[in-house]
């Protein structure tokens, strides 16, 4: 069995990076082009984590790591509103 040390933590950081990149791409669109379904898809943490887990088992392993992804996303979004 391959070593899984750090896969969960790495998955959390990969997920955060991917979410922020998605949001950046939405921000680059002309005003009014990003529809609500696009925004929902861009910040769908559950779907992203499931996709990562299909590629590598164990990505974002714990509830704390999953929560960390959500908190990082929320902090980024709050910063954009200030």
Secondary structure, DSSP 8 states (H G I E B T S, - for coil): ----TTHHHHHHHHHHHHHHHHHHHHHHS-TT-S-HHHHHHHT-HHHHHHHHHHHSTTSS-SHHHHHHHHHHHHHHHHHHH-
